[in-house]
Amino acid sequence: MKEIYHDRRNIDVESTHQFSRNAAQSMILINGGAATALLASNSQLVSALLKNSKCWLAASLACFATGLALATFMHWCEREALFRFSRDWQLKTDEDNPELIQTEVQKQRELGDKWHRFSKWSFFSSGLFFIFGCTSIAIAIFLL
């Protein structure tokens, strides 16, 4: 029985970690890349935006930075959830005190679920801030 739990835990841990890392990296690249491209661009459009639409340009950079921070927070939340779920599986293999272990397993599962919900909301919010940043650039260009 212990081997089954151990194998299952390893599969869960690895797949969850891989997914969360890929999702966080994609949001970090999207938001960070957009901000970098905007700052590194030396075009006439950016010059015109700096002269006429500073607040919209600042808003877009703030949105990209917030999206970047949320993606980083998402990665941290997912690692916390992964730790809790891993601890849950680890406790299931311990047979010393079944009643105490069952209570601790439930506690770890609830904490893992909480961190996983934070992770999902951070991912969703990071994407929204990217959309807001792009929208504020579009509005700035429209107002030129």
N, C-alpha and C positions, 0 to 999 in steps of 0.2 A: 504493500500500500504506500509506503514511504517513497518508493521509487516512482510510482505513478504521480504523486503529488510533486515530487522534485522535478520530474520531466515536464509536467504541465506548467509548473511555475516558471521554468526556464524558457519555455515557448512563449508564455504570456509576457514575461519581462522583456524578452528580446523583440517581439513584434510591437509591443507598446512603445518601447524606447525608440525603435526605428521610425515608427510613424510620427511620434511627437517631434523627434529631431528633424525629420524632413519637413513637417508642417511649419515648425518655427523657423527653420532656415529659409524656407520659401518666403515667408512674410518678412523676415529680416532683409532678404535680398530685394524684395519688391519695394519696401518702404525706403530702405537705405539707398538702393539704386536710383530711385526717383529723386530723392533729395540730392544725391551726388550729381546726377545728370543736370539737375536744375542749377546747382551752384557752379559746376564746371563749365557749363555752356557759356561761350563768350560771343553769343550771337547778338544781332541787332534787336531781336525780340526780347531777350533778357535785359538788355540795356534800356529798352523802352519801358519794360515792366518796372525796372528799378526807378525810373524817373516818374512814372505816372501812377503806378499801382503798387506801391510798397506794402500797403496793408494786406492786399490779396496775396502777394508773394510771401510775406511773412506768415500769413495764415496757412498757406500751403506747406511751407517748411515746418511749421508747428504741427500740422496734421501728420506729416511724414515722420517727424521725430516721435510723436505720440504713438503712431503705429509701430515704430521700431521698438519703443519701450514696451508696448503691450505684447509684441511678439517675443521679446526677451522674457517678460513675465510669464507668458504662456509656456515657454520652455521650462522655466523653473517650476511652475505649477505641475506640469506633466511629470517632471522628475520626482516631485513630492508624492504625487499619486502613484507613480511606479514604485517608489519605496514602500508606501503603505500596502499596496497590493502584493508586493513581494513578501513583506512581513506577514501578511495574511496567509499566504501559501506556506511560509516557513513555520508558522504556528500550527497549521493543520497537520504537520508531520511530527509535532511533539506530542507524545502520549502520556506525559507525566500527570497532569491534572486536567482532565477533560472539561470540567465545568468552568474553571478559570480561563482555560484556553478558548473555549467557545465565546466567552464574554470579550476577551481580548481580540479574537478574530473579528467579531462583529464591530468592535470599536475601530480596528484598522480598516475594515471595509468601508465604514461610514466616512472616515477621514479621507480615504482614497477617493471615494465618490465626490466628496466636497472639493478636493483639489482638482479632480478631473473636470468638474463643472466650471471652476475658475478658469481652467485651461481652455475649455471650449468658448467661454465668453470672451476671453482675451484674444483668441484667434479671430472670432467674429468681429470684435471691436477693432482689431488691427486692420482687417480688410476694409471696414467702414471708414477708418481714418485715411486710408489710402485713397478711397473714392472721394472723400471730402477734400483731400489735398489736390487731387486732379481736377475736381470741380472748381475749386478756388482759382486754380491756374486758368481754367477755361473762362471763368468770369472775368479775370484780369485781362485776358486777351480780348475778350468781347468788348470790354470797356475802353480799350485803346482806341 
